Amino acid sequence: MKMPEVRTIARKKGVNAFGKTKEALIREIQKAEQFRDCFNRGESASCGQRHCSWRSDCK
């Protein structure tokens, strides 16, 4: 997913996107969605968050 799309999702969730990297912004969105902020921390195989919106992009 491209950064403009991530920013749009952040706005909808009430997350401030200013000055954040894509990874940091996705982690903030994860918290807003009541998920652990584990995006791209090497835990995708073991995180257990099958309903996370970012799972398919995670490493």
N, C-alpha and C positions, 0 to 999 in steps of 0.2 A: 504494500500500500504506500502511496506517495504521501509526502508531508502535507500538502494542502488538504487531502482527505482526512488525515489524522487531526489536523487543526479543526476541521469542521466537526468531527466527532467530539473533540475536546470542548468546543464551544457549547455543543448540545448538552454535555455533561456538566457544564459549569466550571471547567478546568481552564486556568490561565495558561496559554501556550507561549507567551512572550519569553524569548531567550532560552528556550529549552531545546535540547536535542530531540530527535525522533524517539530514541529509546527512553529518555527521561519523561517525555510527554506521554508515551504509551503507558509507562509505569504509573503516572499520575491518574490516567484514565482507568487503569486497572483498579486502583484504590477506590476511585469514585464508583466503580461498578461492584465493589465489595469483594474483589479478588486480591490475592497476594500480588505485590508488585515485583514479579519475577521475570519480566520480559527479557529475553536474551541473556539470562544469567547461567545458561547451561543446564537448566533444570526441566526442560520441556518434556523429557521422557519420564520424569518422576514427580512432576508438580501436582498431578492429580486434579487439575482444574480443567476438566473436559469441556466445560461450557464457556470458557474464556473466549472472547471475540478475537484475540490475538494469537491463539494457539497455532494456527496454520503458518504464521510468519515467524514464530519463535524458534530459537536455536537452543 
